[in-house]
Amino acid sequence: MTNNMRALIGGSGAPLLVEVPVPTAGPGQVRIKVAAAGVNLFDLAVAAGTLADYGVARKLDSYGLGFEAAGTVDQVGDGASFHVGDDVIALVARLELPVKAQAEYVVVDASAVALAPRGCTAAEAATIPLNALTAWQSLDRAGVGPGRTLLVTGAAGAVGGYLVELAALRGARVVAVAGAGDKELVRRLGAEWFVPRGEDVASSVRALVPGGVDAVVDAAVLGLAALDAVRDGGVFIALSAGVAPVALRGTDVATVFFRSDADQLAEVVRLVEAGRLTLRVADTYPLEKVADAHARIVAGGLRGRLVLIP
């Protein structure tokens, strides 16, 4: 192994591919030789440096990019319960790390790592950590369980797809909002009802679920239009800072950000291996084509996750 590696950093307006020292695993950590790293909308905000809404008071040009990785453990720190050669997935949740998942190697706390699902490609596995844990934790916060009704906006997207599948697995009844051409997809994922994007969401949802749904997870950032579909006293979950509507009608409005949880990640892996969760890779790019991946996200219409291959 050489002493240096390629990594993507951001903060100054655009992603940059740089050469940096290979990191070393400390106590309770593992180093992963990255085989694939997911690209998410949040990466664009980090690259641009537009992070004031996330509590970042200063503008830096050296944030590492990438929050989710799949690869192979090649170094184990003291006390970490993994072995060299383990195929793993990891959520790199800390925002201001100088190097994150979009690199040739990444060091992660072992508490953010799980064994990768068997039978999946690295690109497929890299779509799991951020998206699936965001969905899982949002459903927990919304109290989604058997018989509860849930509205998912952006239901055909990377997070939205996991929301629909995981909610249906919990026994919830799901209303999915997505493009007209996505009706069959979201039905396959487990949605009971479908509302085409562009329709009056509140009226359409309330025609299906009189009085309104128990909860909404607003992956498409519809805001008040989605809140109006929730019953009085229901739950509204936003997934990004500064976009949650006012908590009208006694609703419980919250913003959920992903967090590391190895137990939840391992449970998601078990569901994948059992064929109960769908992994969707929209396309792959090499690290040096990250700007093309970002442009593709901005253009919209993705079904699944873009993935970088170091």
C-alpha atoms as one frame of an Amber mdcrd trajectory, in Angstrom:
protein
   0.000   0.000   0.000   1.188   3.526  -0.774   1.106   6.229   1.907  -1.352
   8.399  -0.037  -4.793   7.935  -1.541  -7.377   9.795  -3.582 -10.328  11.379
  -1.793 -13.110  13.825  -2.577 -13.444  16.983  -0.530 -15.840  19.919  -0.692
 -16.866  23.154   0.925 -15.638  25.719  -1.579 -18.399  25.347  -4.156 -17.570
  22.157  -6.036 -16.215  18.687  -5.252 -12.440  18.333  -5.584 -10.424  15.138
  -6.039  -7.252  15.414  -3.967  -4.417  13.248  -2.712  -4.240  12.826   1.059
  -2.484  10.476   3.499  -4.095   7.085   4.040  -5.788   7.237   7.477  -5.021
   4.838  10.331  -7.622   3.068  12.458  -7.576   4.047  16.115  -9.099   2.263
  19.130 -12.619   1.056  18.407 -12.269   1.840  14.714 -11.786  -0.019  11.451
 -10.254   1.092   8.187 -12.217   0.137   5.086 -10.806  -0.202   1.592 -13.745
   1.416  -0.190 -15.244  -0.474  -3.119 -18.273   1.804  -3.573 -19.651   4.992
  -1.995 -23.151   6.380  -2.285 -23.844   9.905  -3.565 -26.650  11.766  -1.829
 -28.271  15.177  -2.116 -26.619  16.154   1.169 -23.214  15.731  -0.515 -24.082
  18.623  -2.825 -24.697  20.919   0.148 -21.416  19.854   1.745 -19.506  20.409
  -1.511 -21.068  23.848  -1.955 -20.399  24.873   1.649 -24.051  25.862   2.174
 -24.266  24.429   5.658 -25.488  27.288   7.844 -28.793  25.507   8.430 -26.849
  22.554   9.843 -25.117  24.580  12.557 -21.845  25.096  10.659 -20.783  28.645
  11.479 -17.672  28.748   9.301 -17.071  27.997   5.651 -14.329  25.421   5.045
 -12.974  23.954   1.835 -11.817  20.688   3.353 -14.914  18.728   4.300 -14.696
  15.108   3.270 -17.510  13.978   0.981 -19.620  10.837   1.218 -21.641   9.408
   4.084 -22.019   5.741   3.124 -19.513   3.155   1.983 -19.206  -0.505   1.115
 -15.862  -2.253   1.081 -13.456  -4.550   2.895 -11.890  -4.107   6.327  -8.121
  -3.910   5.931  -7.099  -2.600   9.381  -8.688  -3.117  12.806  -8.091  -0.873
  15.815  -7.939  -2.147  19.387 -11.331  -3.250  20.667 -13.110  -3.251  17.298
 -15.142  -6.419  16.718 -14.329  -6.945  13.032 -11.612  -8.807  11.168  -9.356
  -7.962   8.272 -11.101  -9.236   5.140 -14.669  -8.670   6.359 -16.950  -7.215
   3.693 -18.835  -4.385   5.384 -21.040  -1.349   4.963 -20.704   1.805   7.036
 -22.402   5.116   7.753 -19.899   7.970   8.128 -22.211  10.334   9.976 -19.895
  13.087  11.235 -20.154  16.147   9.014 -16.805  17.878   9.466 -14.404  14.965
   8.995 -11.660  15.869   6.494 -12.056  12.502   4.738 -15.262  10.510   4.523
 -16.635   7.694   2.380 -15.882   9.018  -1.106 -12.239   7.999  -0.950 -10.071
   4.961  -1.525  -9.932   4.281   2.233 -12.030   5.502   5.145 -11.709   5.067
   8.922 -14.999   4.557  10.766 -16.047   3.819  14.338 -16.930   0.134  14.555
 -20.296   1.189  16.033 -21.213   2.530  12.571 -20.350  -0.659  10.668 -22.203
  -3.873   9.790 -21.324  -6.893   7.700 -22.401  -6.359   4.094 -25.376  -8.357
   2.798 -24.379 -11.569   1.077 -25.181 -11.850  -2.606 -25.070  -8.093  -3.310
 -22.598  -6.078  -5.309 -20.592  -3.395  -3.541 -22.521  -0.734  -5.467 -25.837
  -2.159  -4.250 -24.569  -2.421  -0.677 -23.392   1.213  -0.727 -26.984   2.404
  -1.216 -28.031   1.061   2.175 -26.523   2.933   5.145 -27.717   6.534   4.853
 -30.952   5.900   2.993 -32.195   2.871   4.890 -31.241   4.233   8.321 -32.884
   7.575   7.530 -36.051   5.673   6.631 -35.844   3.376   9.662 -35.269   6.216
  12.120 -37.982   8.367  10.559 -40.524   5.571  10.930 -39.469   5.081  14.549
 -39.915   8.799  15.272 -43.300   8.805  13.547 -44.492   5.806  15.569 -45.303
   3.805  12.448 -46.613   0.341  13.231 -49.405  -2.134  12.454 -52.561  -0.501
  11.132 -51.148   3.027  11.165 -51.545   5.110   8.020 -48.485   6.807   6.530
 -47.999   9.237   3.664 -44.616   9.042   1.911 -43.795  11.861  -0.505 -41.047
  11.229  -3.034 -41.896   7.545  -2.694 -39.956   6.429  -5.774 -36.690   8.032
  -4.635 -33.843   6.341  -2.798 -35.076   7.185   0.713 -38.734   7.070  -0.306
 -38.479   3.526  -1.596 -37.039   2.311   1.686 -39.730   4.217   3.584 -42.495
   2.477   1.657 -40.988  -1.006   2.009 -40.052  -0.702   5.676 -43.418   0.810
   6.616 -45.260  -1.978   4.823 -43.074  -4.548   6.610 -44.135  -2.962   9.902
 -47.791  -3.484   8.975 -48.575   0.141   8.128 -50.904   1.215   5.322 -48.964
   3.481   2.973 -50.079   6.295   0.683 -47.299   6.965  -1.855 -46.829  10.219
  -3.748 -44.618   9.897  -6.837 -44.567  10.574 -10.562 -47.394   9.098 -12.613
 -45.008   6.617 -14.204 -43.946   5.270 -10.808 -47.304   3.843  -9.776 -46.415
   0.206 -10.422 -43.011   0.613  -8.739 -44.380   1.982  -5.477 -47.173  -0.600
  -5.509 -44.533  -3.334  -5.756 -42.690  -1.755  -2.853 -45.809  -2.066  -0.707
 -47.914   1.080  -1.094 -51.637   0.475  -0.689 -52.660   3.789  -2.264 -51.063
   6.030  -4.900 -51.330   9.781  -5.515 -49.658  11.172  -8.669 -47.237  14.020
  -8.090 -48.856  17.328  -9.035 -52.313  16.546  -7.672 -53.688  18.340  -4.623
 -52.011  16.109  -2.050 -54.187  16.908   0.959 -57.490  16.490  -0.906 -56.347
  13.314  -2.643 -55.014  11.725   0.534 -58.069  12.633   2.589 -60.309  11.111
  -0.085 -58.415   7.838   0.450 -58.019   8.123   4.239 -60.896  10.151   5.707
 -59.702  12.552   8.370 -56.100  12.337   7.185 -53.199   9.958   7.701 -51.583
   9.331  11.066 -48.155  10.425   9.851 -46.160  11.697   6.901 -42.482  11.450
   6.032 -41.880  14.267   3.592 -38.989  13.053   1.447 -40.025  15.323  -1.446
 -40.157  18.486   0.716 -43.787  19.358  -0.007 -44.084  21.075   3.369 -47.519
  22.482   4.230 -49.194  20.615   1.349 -48.147  17.346   2.988 -48.914  18.550
   6.517 -52.496  19.257   5.430 -52.858  15.546   4.625 -52.158  14.596   8.254
 -54.925  14.247  10.807 -55.122  16.687  13.712 -52.525  15.627  16.275 -50.665
  13.467  13.760 -46.944  13.379  13.033 -44.947  15.158  10.331 -41.311  14.203
   9.672 -39.004  16.431   7.623 -35.647  15.118   6.431 -33.715  18.345   5.967
 -32.944  21.419   8.053 -35.124  24.477   7.653 -37.943  22.850   5.676 -40.363
  21.659   8.376 -43.689  23.539   8.399 -45.263  25.138  11.462 -46.898  22.559
  13.731 -50.497  23.475  12.922 -53.532  21.618  14.338 -51.607  20.088  17.207
 -49.356  18.106  14.895 -46.035  16.756  16.111 -43.505  18.183  13.639 -39.910
  16.957  13.781 -36.792  16.838  11.634 -34.933  13.530  11.511 -31.261  13.320
  10.556 -29.510  10.006  10.034 -27.373   8.657  12.860 -25.089   5.650  13.166
 -26.642   2.529  14.665 -24.903  -0.776  13.994 -27.833  -2.834  15.315 -30.317
  -1.129  12.995 -27.883  -1.455  10.097 -27.462  -5.171  10.781 -31.251  -5.609
  10.878 -31.559  -3.874   7.505 -28.900  -6.247   6.142 -30.947  -9.224   7.363
 -33.994  -7.879   5.532 -31.943  -7.450   2.347 -30.608 -10.994   2.580 -34.158
 -12.266   3.099 -35.232 -10.537  -0.125 -37.543  -8.155   1.693 -35.804  -4.883
   0.783 -35.045  -3.679  -2.739 -31.608  -2.241  -3.544 -31.652   0.165  -6.500
 -28.535   1.522  -8.165 -29.389   4.233 -10.693 -25.839   4.446 -12.106 -22.156
   4.305 -11.165 -19.322   6.781 -11.772 -15.580   6.815 -11.059 -14.388   9.280
  -8.405 -13.095  11.686 -11.039 -16.607  11.963 -12.558 -18.236  13.140  -9.317
 -19.300  16.440 -10.922 -21.339  14.453 -13.452 -23.009  12.564 -10.612 -23.871
  15.813  -8.831 -25.333  17.263 -12.035 -27.433  14.139 -12.464 -28.879  14.584
  -8.978 -29.676  18.237  -9.636 -31.475  17.257 -12.852 -33.869  15.100 -10.771
 -35.885  12.055 -11.740 -33.495   9.468 -10.292 -34.924   6.108  -9.312 -32.399
   4.675  -6.897 -28.994   5.916  -5.810 -25.915   7.039  -7.719 -22.702   5.339
  -6.595 -19.013   6.248  -6.947 -16.420   3.546  -7.577 -12.870   4.459  -6.385
